[in-house]
Amino acid sequence: MNFRSLLLAMLVVVVTTGLFAQEPISIADAKKQAFGSVVTKIAGRVSSGPELSNVSYIQDRTGGIAVFNENMRTAIRIGDSVVVENANLAEFGNTIGAPGTGLTQLDGKDLRFTVIPTARIEPTPRNLSIPLTGEGVEGQLVKIRRLRFVESGKFQANTSFNAIDNSGNDIVVRIDRACEIGTNA
């Protein structure tokens, strides 16, 4: 093979690889897809990994999403940059029996993930009040200040607790069995 043929062959490989390389879509755009569809590629920072018992969360500047994949959950750490590919968009436990009211999540046997070798940057929680929580911030790391728990005593793992703010707004706080509070209760 002469030099020209080799150069042409290399150019074809480079151009073909570039054509098939796909940029990730935003998490917000992924969540707009129909349940049951395949999310081909998203990227984000890990906001929880092995700290929760069976789910991890990633977020980008547009939103956050749950990822149900045990291999990913145990391989990542908070702040890791990850790419998730070929995942099924699903919904878990629609709260009022209507589509779109449950937890939007990625799962599936064909889901692949890659941890990008870069410095960990922990996502900063959004400061919110209870009235601003809901589907719009689902999957994102949030901080709600000035809460008072209605129940008293020990926090038990795999239990939900009621909390209220100074204005009387209420919210349910779930204590996962694998988080620090759940394992030290």
QUIWOKA-V374328 format. One line per field, one symbol per residue. psi: psi as a letter, one per 30 degrees, with the letter a starting at -180 (. if undefined). Layout:
psi = ???
//
This chain:
psi = kleeeeeeeeeeeeeeeeefkkkklleeeefflkkflkjekllakkfkcfflegklkllaffalkkjjjeeeeffllkfkklkklhkkklkkhkfggkkgfajklkakfgkklkkkilkkjkkkkkkllefflaefgkflklkklhkkkellakkklhkkkkllaffgkllkkkjlffleeefg.
//
